[in-house]
Amino acid sequence: MQDTSNNSNPNSTADLYRKILVGGEPTLTAADVAARTETPVTRVNSYWVAMGFAPAVEGQVVFTTQDLKAYQRWSDLIDSGKIDLQTGLSLVRAQAHITDRLVLWQMEALVDDVARRHTLDDTSARLVTLDRIREFLPFFEEELIYSWKRQLEWIISRVDSEVSHRGMERETNSFPLIRTLGFVDMVSYTSRSNDLPEQDLVDLIDQFETVCRIAVPSAGGRVVKMIGDAVFYIADDLPTGLRVVTELMERLNNMPGMLPVRASVVQGSVFSRSGDVFGPPVNLASRLVDVAPVGQILTDADTAQHIARGEAGPWYRVSAAKEADLRGVGRVVPFRVSFEDRPRTEHLPLEDI
């Protein structure tokens, strides 16, 4: 939870950006916002907490006029009946979560750029970045709007295509999304990370994440999330999912200095909430990657049957692996996935990463 208390220094860099970004110093309490919008203080604080900030203490001046306008728009939408309060708060949490991570990513990327190109220590690089970040504000704002519109168009197209092929049959599965998903992780990361110099560890994580974020979408999949030394990927169908995992494994295995990797792939019914993906196939894939031998891809029996029938293409093979006791799943016989002479996706060369 972020601290929004006002410790402003009128001559500070932060104060100058406060004027540019949120219109200046806070002038309103939660009670002021509630009175001006004719809504309960509890709703004001619920909105503020959904934004990722601590609830305003009674009488504490926290909100700017821009905050008031944003809250008014949101509250009006709730009162219109187009969505309910629960959905409204969910939408606010979504945008706050994404933008919180976004601004952190942008700040650290700029600090790294300054440090590398000007050979500065971390403190000096951050001071330079604070002075220069205003140069990037129009770019950040315009690109955020563009990216949001592009991503929204893309998911609208995907949903439209998917539901148009479902027909009008009665749905009995409470998890209606059939997806192929899995994990790729670095083997022995914990032990190796303790021995690596700090900069080498930073470079390793950065390289792993960068390759995943390029290779997965290039092969037609999506990165659900990065989990330190692992990536959780997903695809709309089995051929795409196998293309994603096999090409990502090849790419990581060919990178100098990269730790050995292993992977899992499972097809099944899942559901999506808060930008994440849940369901038994996710749990199964998570457990399978934990027992996968170095350099191998494991799948479950059901997915293996689809692969054996050639549903993902004639170049994939499956073979039974050693029985394993998967935590929370029980004893299962995993299957190894192998491949040869399959079509490959055009990727950016490694030197462009």
Buried (B, 14 or more C-beta within 10 A) or exposed (E): EEEBEEEEEEEEEEEBBBEEEBBBEBBBBBBBBBEBBEBEBEBBBBBBBBBBBBBBEEEBBBBBBEBBEBBBEBBEBBEEEEBEEEEBBBBBBEBBBEEEEBEEEBBEEBBBBBBEEEEBEEEBBBBBBBEEBEEEEEEEEEEBEEEEEEEEEEEEEEEEEEEEEEEEEEEEEEBEBBBBBBBBBBBEBEEBBEEBEEEEBEEBBEBBBEBBBBBBBBBBBBBBEBEEBBBBBBBBBBBBBBBBBBBBBEBBEEBEEBBBBBBBBBBBBBBBEEEEBEBEBBBBBBBBBBBBEEEBBBBBEEBBBBBBEEBBBEBBBBEEBEEBEBEEBEEBEBBBBEBEEBEEEEBEEEEEB
